Structure formats: structure tokens, C-alpha cells
Amino acid sequence: MLIEFKKWMLVPLAFFTSLCYSQSTETSENKIENQLPLLNPPKETKASDKKLDFLTKKASYAVLFVGDYAKTFSSNVDMNGNHTTDDKASDNGFYLRYVRLQAKFEINKITAQVLINLADFKSNPQTRVLELANLKYKANNYLSIQAGQFRPYFGLEDLYPADILKSYNWSNQYTLFGNNGWQSFQIGAAVFGSLSDLKIPLKYYYSFVNGNGKNQVADSDNAKHHMFRLEYKLGKYLNLGGNVGFSRWDGQSAKAYGADLQFEKKMSPTWCLAFDTEYKRGSNLNAYTASKLVPKELNDYEMQGIYVIPLVRKIIDADKKIGVEFSFRYEYLENLVKAGNPLRIYTPMASYILGEDYIGKLSLVGLFVDYNKNIPNSAQYDYNQILLQYQIRF
């Protein structure tokens, strides 16, 4: 009788054990399937699944640390590019760009992810810190649905996580369009998918968001930003993308549109060549709101920009996945097409890399900023700067 009783006691113990599962590591902020291969985040390698009837659960975690040391070589311009006339600006110093923690949880076809940037606590954290917080349901390759806080799909840079950027930081175009609700982190929903299973090399994305930034209590008006993106694979190494967006602002029609081209090819076992270029034009809603003119037309407040960035990678130790990279980004940006202050930025960059997916990276960056006209005591002022950037991710 004693032996039979002990066997019976093992039943709940076995049931409890079946509920346990292990964690794995993964590092994709906005993972899009079938991206160009060499810059993809690593796939999960040590994930164990738990099956309970029809449920499969999985969890993964990631950490990204990026810091800079900056030195400005222009008088009266601080390390952040702000001009002052009081000779009190600090022209050099260390800077934390990202201390990101990410968690992703999957149950069957549903994925929940959260991403926070602890480096945002260095300044006023209001509307900051929390970057991603969303749910995604993948019905099949043709259809996925996403809701919450995420980056709407409106350009090349919306498809990259920060840790695999081809330059030291996002383009100024991305920042400007993000501040106007067309890019960067927004609250809303999206539908996207791929037609590759039908032998059609086409991806589609539709995003509709509040358009007033991340971590907001509510939408600032009843209008939503609607954005469409199509990607067509022209060949094995070449992708073409097109974007269009529209909204309502102050009773007027707002719009944005653009096109981008992406090329990447492994020329040999140790050499890789890549090239990105992107153009956008759209309504500058912030500039329109700040204007004191009455009456005013939204069509008079448009922004536009273009950037090109070639990149060459050389693997110097294939076994240890050690290599070097060289890139050069040229960017032209107009905050206002009419009566604005055009900006040109030249950014050469040399990097020592560990792993094709940038598990570790040490970069030397030159930043040469040129405005059409300098505005004293503002961020619109010419300056030259050198940065040393270091990156580690787990």
C-alpha cells in the first residue's frame, strides 16, 4: 500500500514539471521575416518549448548597451551640437545612447514584446523610457496583425533594430518624420504580410496610429495617421520600397510619401558590399502648429530629405567572426521646403565588429554638419565632431 501511495503522489509532481520551460535569447526589436541576411539579428539557438494540449509557450530576453564619447572641434558648440555664446558649453564627454532591455513572449501564433531604454532616465523621462509594448498575431505568412506601441512601417529605418544600423545613429530624416508622427514609436495598429508563398516577391504593410508620439495618455485629436508600404524584391540582392501616408490636421489634408532602395551582396567569403538610399517628403505638422501666421495653409509647411549610405565589410577571422566595416552616409534635409534652413551632414564611420550581427562593435565616427545659415544660440549651427562608439548586446 505504501508503494502504491507514493506512485500516486508522483502524478501532480509530473504535471507541475511539465509546466516548466527555459528561457532563450534573441535580439530583434522589430523583427521582419526574410530581411537581407547578413545584418539579421541572430535566430534563437537554445529555445525549449513547452506543449500543454494545444499551447506552445516560449520566452526570450535581450540586452543592448550603446555608449559614446564625443568631442566637438567647433567653438561655442557643445557635444550635442547646440551653439551658445556664453563660452560655457561642454564640447566633450561620455554619453549613454541605449541601455535597452527587451522581453518577448510567444503563445502559439501570438507574440507580446516589451522594450525599454533605461538611458532615457538621464533626462526628463516623461513620454520616454518605454519604447515597444505590443501584441502581434501571425495567422500565416500572408497576414499578421499588430497592436500597441511600435514603429509603424514607413521606410527602411523602421525595419531595422537600433543594434544593426549601418551608421552610428538614425538619420535626421527619420527623427524629423518621427517627431511629426510618420515614423518612430507610435501607438496604434498594423496589418502586414508577404506573398512569397505565391512566388510573388512582394511584402505589404498598413499602419494606422495616433500620430502624436509614444507613451501618450490619448490621441491629441480624432485624426489618425494612415501609412502604406510596399516592398518588391527586384532580384536576389536588390529591394525596392515605396511609402505613402495621409492624415487630417486642423481640418486640412496632411500627407507623406517616399521611396527607398536597398542592395546587399556578399562579393566573396570575406567581402560584403551594401548600399541604402531613401527619399521622403511630407507635411511638417509641428512647424505648421508653431507658426503664428493667420490664415495658413498646411501645404506651405512641407519637409523633405534624402540620404545615401554605402557600406563595405571585410571579415578578417571567419572562425571568430571578427571583421571591419567602413560606411559613409550623406544626408540632405529640409525642415521646411519653403523658407527653411537646409542641412547637409557627412558621416564617415569605421568599425571593428564581432559577429555578423554586431554582438560587439567599436566605431570611430566623423560628423560634419553644414547648415545653409547659422542661427546663434540654437541647434542649427555648423560644427565638426568625432565620436567613439561602443556597442555590446546579449
C-alpha positions in Angstrom: 0.0 0.0 0.0 2.8 2.4 0.8 4.4 1.8 -2.7 1.1 2.5 -4.4 0.6 5.7 -2.5 4.0 7.1 -3.5 3.3 6.4 -7.1 0.0 8.3 -6.9 1.8 11.3 -5.3 4.1 11.5 -8.4 1.1 12.5 -10.7 0.8 16.2 -9.6 4.6 16.4 -9.4 4.9 15.2 -13.1 2.1 17.7 -14.1 4.0 20.6 -12.4 7.2 19.6 -14.1 5.6 19.7 -17.5 4.7 23.4 -16.9 8.3 24.4 -16.7 10.2 25.9 -19.7 13.6 27.5 -20.2 14.4 30.9 -21.5 16.3 31.8 -24.7 18.0 34.8 -26.1 17.0 36.8 -29.1 17.8 40.4 -30.1 15.3 41.8 -32.7 13.4 45.0 -31.9 11.1 44.9 -34.9 11.8 41.5 -36.4 10.7 41.3 -40.1 11.0 37.9 -41.8 13.2 37.4 -44.8 15.2 40.6 -44.4 18.6 40.8 -46.1 20.6 38.0 -44.4 23.9 39.5 -43.3 22.5 42.1 -40.9 19.7 40.0 -39.4 19.7 39.5 -35.7 20.7 36.0 -34.6 18.0 33.3 -34.5 17.2 31.6 -31.3 19.6 28.7 -30.7 18.6 27.4 -27.3 14.9 27.7 -27.0 12.9 24.9 -25.4 9.2 24.8 -26.0 6.5 23.6 -23.6 3.4 22.0 -25.0 0.3 21.7 -22.9 -2.5 20.4 -25.0 -2.7 22.9 -27.9 -0.5 25.6 -26.3 3.2 26.2 -27.1 4.9 28.8 -24.9 8.3 30.5 -25.4 10.1 33.4 -23.8 13.2 35.3 -24.8 15.2 38.2 -23.4 17.8 40.6 -24.8 20.1 43.5 -23.7 21.7 46.2 -25.7 24.2 48.7 -24.4 25.5 51.6 -26.6 27.6 54.5 -25.4 29.6 57.3 -27.0 32.5 59.6 -26.3 32.1 62.8 -28.3 34.5 65.7 -28.9 33.4 68.8 -30.8 36.0 70.8 -32.7 33.9 73.9 -33.4 34.0 76.9 -31.0 31.0 77.6 -28.8 29.2 74.3 -29.9 28.6 71.7 -27.2 28.8 68.0 -27.6 25.1 67.8 -28.5 25.5 70.3 -31.4 24.0 73.3 -29.6 25.5 76.7 -30.2 26.0 79.0 -27.3 27.6 82.5 -26.9 28.5 82.3 -23.2 31.6 80.1 -23.5 30.1 77.7 -21.0 29.3 74.8 -23.4 30.9 71.4 -22.7 32.5 70.3 -26.0 33.4 66.8 -25.0 32.1 64.0 -22.7 30.7 60.5 -22.4 27.1 59.8 -23.4 24.8 56.8 -22.9 22.7 56.3 -26.0 21.0 53.0 -25.2 20.6 50.7 -22.2 17.8 48.6 -23.7 16.1 45.6 -22.1 13.7 43.6 -24.2 11.4 40.7 -23.4 9.4 38.7 -25.8 6.7 36.1 -25.0 5.1 33.7 -27.5 2.0 31.6 -27.2 1.2 29.7 -30.4 0.7 32.5 -33.0 0.6 35.4 -30.6 3.7 37.3 -29.6 3.9 40.0 -26.9 7.0 42.2 -26.7 8.2 44.9 -24.4 11.3 47.1 -24.9 12.5 49.8 -22.5 15.5 52.2 -22.8 16.9 52.9 -19.3 19.2 55.6 -20.8 16.2 57.8 -21.2 16.2 58.4 -17.4 19.2 60.7 -17.9 16.7 63.4 -18.9 13.0 64.0 -18.3 11.6 60.5 -18.7 8.0 61.8 -19.4 6.8 60.1 -22.6 10.1 58.2 -22.8 11.7 55.0 -21.5 9.0 52.6 -22.7 9.6 52.0 -26.5 7.9 48.9 -27.5 4.8 47.4 -25.9 2.6 45.4 -28.4 0.8 42.2 -29.3 1.3 40.5 -32.7 -0.8 37.7 -34.1 0.5 35.9 -37.2 -2.2 34.0 -38.9 0.1 32.9 -41.7 2.8 34.4 -44.0 0.1 36.4 -45.8 -1.3 38.1 -42.7 -0.1 39.4 -39.4 -1.9 41.8 -37.1 -0.1 44.1 -34.6 -1.5 46.5 -31.9 0.0 48.6 -29.2 3.1 50.8 -29.2 5.5 50.0 -32.1 7.3 51.6 -35.0 4.9 52.0 -38.0 6.3 50.6 -41.2 7.2 53.7 -43.2 10.7 53.4 -44.6 13.9 51.4 -44.4 14.8 52.5 -40.9 11.5 51.3 -39.5 12.6 47.8 -40.4 15.9 47.9 -38.6 16.5 47.5 -34.9 19.0 50.0 -33.5 21.7 47.4 -33.0 22.2 46.7 -36.7 22.1 50.3 -38.0 24.7 50.9 -40.8 25.7 54.3 -39.3 26.2 55.5 -35.7 22.6 56.6 -35.3 19.3 57.1 -37.1 19.2 59.6 -39.9 18.0 63.1 -39.2 15.2 62.4 -41.8 13.9 59.6 -39.5 14.0 61.8 -36.5 12.2 64.7 -38.2 9.4 62.5 -39.7 9.2 60.7 -36.4 8.6 63.9 -34.5 5.7 64.5 -36.9 4.0 61.1 -36.3 5.0 59.4 -39.6 7.8 57.3 -38.1 9.5 56.2 -34.8 7.5 54.8 -31.9 3.7 55.4 -32.2 0.6 53.9 -30.7 -1.8 52.2 -33.0 -2.2 49.0 -35.1 -0.8 47.5 -38.3 -1.5 44.7 -40.8 1.3 43.2 -42.9 2.3 40.1 -44.7 4.3 38.5 -47.6 3.2 37.0 -50.9 6.4 35.0 -51.3 4.5 31.7 -50.9 2.7 32.6 -54.1 6.0 33.1 -55.8 5.4 36.9 -55.8 8.3 38.8 -54.2 6.1 41.4 -52.6 5.6 42.5 -49.0 2.9 44.9 -47.8 2.4 46.9 -44.7 -0.5 49.1 -43.5 -0.2 51.1 -40.3 -2.7 53.4 -38.6 -1.6 55.2 -35.5 -2.5 58.2 -33.3 0.5 60.1 -34.7 1.3 62.0 -31.5 4.3 60.0 -30.3 4.9 57.3 -27.8 3.6 56.9 -24.2 0.8 59.3 -24.6 -2.4 59.2 -22.5 -4.6 59.5 -25.5 -4.7 60.8 -29.1 -4.4 64.6 -29.4 -7.3 64.7 -32.0 -9.7 62.4 -33.8 -7.5 62.0 -36.8 -5.2 59.1 -37.4 -2.0 58.7 -39.5 -2.6 56.0 -42.2 0.5 54.7 -43.8 1.1 52.2 -46.6 4.3 50.5 -47.6 5.1 48.0 -50.4 8.4 46.2 -50.9 9.3 44.4 -54.1 12.4 42.2 -54.5 13.9 43.2 -57.8 16.5 40.5 -57.6 18.4 38.3 -55.2 20.3 41.3 -53.8 18.0 44.3 -54.5 14.9 45.6 -52.8 12.6 48.5 -53.8 10.3 50.1 -51.3 7.5 52.7 -51.7 5.6 54.6 -48.9 2.5 56.8 -48.8 0.7 58.3 -45.8 -2.2 60.6 -45.1 -4.0 62.2 -42.2 -6.0 65.3 -41.2 -4.7 68.2 -39.3 -6.5 71.4 -38.3 -9.2 70.5 -40.8 -6.7 70.1 -43.7 -5.2 67.1 -45.5 -1.8 66.0 -44.4 0.4 63.7 -46.4 3.8 62.0 -46.7 5.4 59.8 -49.3 8.8 58.3 -50.2 10.8 55.6 -51.9 13.9 53.6 -50.9 16.4 51.2 -52.4 18.4 48.6 -50.6 21.2 46.5 -52.0 23.4 43.9 -50.3 25.7 41.3 -51.7 28.4 39.0 -50.5 31.2 39.5 -53.1 33.4 36.8 -51.7 33.6 34.7 -48.5 35.3 37.7 -46.8 33.9 40.8 -48.6 30.4 42.2 -48.5 29.0 45.3 -50.2 25.8 47.1 -49.1 24.0 50.3 -50.2 20.9 52.1 -48.8 19.2 55.2 -50.1 15.9 56.8 -49.1 13.9 59.9 -50.1 10.8 61.3 -48.3 8.6 64.3 -48.4 5.7 65.2 -46.1 3.7 67.6 -44.0 5.6 69.2 -41.1 2.8 69.3 -38.6 4.9 70.7 -35.8 6.1 73.7 -37.9 2.5 74.4 -39.0 1.3 74.3 -35.4 4.1 76.6 -34.2 3.5 79.2 -37.0 1.8 82.4 -35.9 0.5 83.2 -39.4 -3.2 83.6 -39.9 -4.6 82.2 -42.1 -2.2 79.5 -43.1 -2.1 76.5 -45.4 -0.7 73.1 -44.5 0.7 72.7 -48.0 3.1 75.6 -47.2 4.7 73.5 -44.4 6.4 70.5 -46.0 9.7 68.8 -45.2 11.8 66.6 -47.4 15.1 64.7 -47.3 17.3 62.1 -48.9 20.3 60.1 -47.7 22.7 57.6 -49.2 24.9 55.2 -47.3 27.3 52.7 -48.9 29.0 50.1 -46.7 31.9 47.7 -47.2 32.6 44.8 -44.8 35.8 42.7 -44.6 35.9 39.5 -42.5 39.4 39.1 -41.1 38.8 36.0 -39.0 35.9 33.8 -40.1 36.1 31.4 -37.2 35.9 34.1 -34.6 33.6 36.2 -36.8 35.8 39.2 -36.5 35.8 41.9 -39.2 36.0 45.6 -40.1 33.4 47.8 -41.7 33.6 51.2 -43.5 30.5 53.3 -44.2 29.8 56.8 -45.4 26.4 58.5 -45.0 25.5 61.7 -46.9 22.2 63.3 -45.9 20.4 66.3 -47.2 17.4 67.5 -45.2 15.0 70.5 -45.4 12.9 71.0 -42.3 10.7 73.3 -44.5 10.8 73.3 -48.3 9.6 76.9 -48.3 11.8 79.3 -46.2 13.6 76.5 -44.3 17.2 76.0 -43.4 18.6 73.1 -45.4 21.0 70.8 -43.7 23.8 68.6 -45.1 25.6 66.0 -43.0 28.6 63.9 -43.9 29.3 60.9 -41.7 32.2 58.6 -42.3 32.5 55.6 -40.0 35.0 52.8 -39.4 34.1 49.9 -37.1 35.7 46.8 -35.6 33.0 44.2 -35.4 32.5 40.9 -33.5 29.9 38.7 -35.2 28.0 39.5 -38.4 25.1 40.5 -36.3 27.1 43.1 -34.3 27.3 41.3 -30.9 30.2 43.7 -30.3 31.2 46.8 -32.2 33.7 49.6 -31.7 33.3 52.5 -34.1 35.2 55.7 -34.9 32.8 58.3 -36.4 33.3 61.7 -38.0 30.3 64.1 -38.0 30.4 67.1 -40.3 27.3 69.3 -40.1 26.6 72.1 -42.5 23.6 74.4 -42.4 22.7 76.9 -45.2 22.7 79.6 -42.5 23.9 79.5 -38.9 21.4 80.6 -36.2 23.2 81.6 -33.0 22.1 80.0 -29.7 20.3 77.2 -31.4 21.0 73.6 -32.7 21.0 75.0 -36.3 24.7 75.8 -36.4 27.7 74.3 -38.3 30.0 72.0 -36.3 32.5 69.2 -36.7 32.7 66.3 -34.2 34.4 63.0 -33.6 32.7 60.2 -31.8 34.0 56.9 -30.3 31.1 54.5 -30.0 31.0 51.1 -28.3 28.2 48.5 -28.5 27.5 45.2 -26.7 24.4 43.1 -26.9 23.3 39.8 -25.4 
